[in-house]
Amino acid sequence: MSKSIAAITALFVCGSVGAALAQSETQVPVTSSAPPTMTAIQPVNPVSSKPGGPIIQSITAQIPTRGALAADVIIPEFHFIAPNGNAVLIHREMVETSANHVNVNPSAVINIPADAQKKGAIVGGGWNCNTNPYYVTLRAWIMDADGNRSNEVQYTIHCNGG
């Protein structure tokens, strides 16, 4: 009788394991940070420091994806026109932040052909949010090879719900 109890127990255990292996998989909830967002004070009737100088017309942003996942990077895009086609630099400076410390790359070279600048072009720059919630408000302007400055624009990047 003990052999038949052992056989029945073995069938019961094997049947339970087989049933567990036959169950379908389900999605597991994954927590993630809120994607970065950006707000901006859009220019209204913008003008350059001198006639023929660059003008920032508007600001937009993109969030690149890594496969199916959104990245913790946001790319502010500055839509500008340079009537002389000689915009060479975009400058950014921090106005305010809720973070303990942020690194701002203050200047970046603009390498866009003159014809494109004359028609209207876009220059962008990425911002990596990392993991902490915070915001950073920046001011930006474009300079041309003649030393003319565009209008200034102000924008705020909100990282991880900050």
Secondary structure, DSSP 8 states (H G I E B T S, - for coil): -HHHHHHHHHHHHHHHHHHHHHS-------------EEEEE--SS---SSTTS-EEEEEEEE--EETTEE-SEEEEEEEEE-TTS-EEEEEEEEEEESSS------EEE----HHHHHH-EEEE--EE--SS-EEEEEEEEEEETTS-B---EEEEEEETT-
